[in-house]
Amino acid sequence: MERSLRVSIAGVKLENPLLLASGIVGVTVDSLTRALEAGAGGAVSKSIGLEPREGYRNPTLVATDSGLVNAVGLANPGARVFAEELSAIRGRLLPIIVSIFGGGPTEFGRVVEILDGNDFPAYELNLSCPHVEGVGTEIGHDPEVVASVVKAVRSRTRKPIFAKLSANTHRTVEVARAAVDSGADGLTAINTMRAMAIEVETGRPTLSNKFGGLSGGAIRPIAVARVYELYQAFKVPIIGCGGVSTWEHAVELMLAGAGAVEVGTALYQGYGVFQEVNRGIQSYMARKKFKKVQEVVGLGHKF
């Protein structure tokens, strides 16, 4: 029996359900295509804003016993420079999703106006960064602002839009509804969780920004719960994200309702994680006699 890992999510066709998550690498075409060549079905860029941003000074990353806490500060070259970078893949139709951020509807709209003429299939709206004032959770926790942002983006593009949601709020479903009702084609859940680390000898916060975002295995059960809740509430496709490093983790998010899964922190183990997880998913499907990934999605809701 032939088994296919191919998926289509909001019209974005992927050779397999794994995506490079935003925020790890991805402000150059080379870094994004490297993930595709390593076995990712698609790649999400680092978040791109209207103007260049240097981000925070070091240290910006600290390891914990359950993941990583980072506060890079949305460092990016700005929309105009990234548009030039994307022009290098014109006509190739690579499965690269562009993550964007802004301080409100006007900025989001301007970023789209600059980027939209390039050949990439979709946007992911970063509405949920937990450690940058004015462009992160302050936007993503307010359904009215989220609605305004999505409408501003929707009015400027025909490309599919995925709204990346925060789990740092009890209003996740309410925010998601505002996004979907305003024109979002899909949802991504979740972003990192607000966190920090303190050096015990000096008593100083470890990160220069003090607060950062926790990623890795510690947040995976939260991601599973949010995806499960969103799948119950909406018909739009969901991309699961949070702590995926094995095929079991990816399948768990699929069972909760994710049609595709982003891999981020696990990339620090090497790009081989994409092929390893895909092999595991394929073996699981063979053992369970599934022909398509879609047969797995949402099965956890049958019990």
WOCORRA-V380568 format. One record per helix or strand of 2 or more residues. SS is the DSSP state (H for helix, E for strand). FROM is the first residue (numbers start at 1). LEN is the number of residues. If there is no record, write none. Layout:
ss from len
SS FROM LEN
SS FROM LEN
//
This chain:
ss from len
E 7 3
E 12 3
E 18 3
H 29 9
E 42 3
E 61 4
E 67 4
H 79 11
E 96 5
H 105 11
E 122 5
H 137 4
H 143 12
E 160 6
H 172 10
E 186 4
E 193 4
E 211 5
H 217 17
E 237 5
H 247 10
E 260 4
H 265 5
H 273 16
H 293 3
H 299 4
//
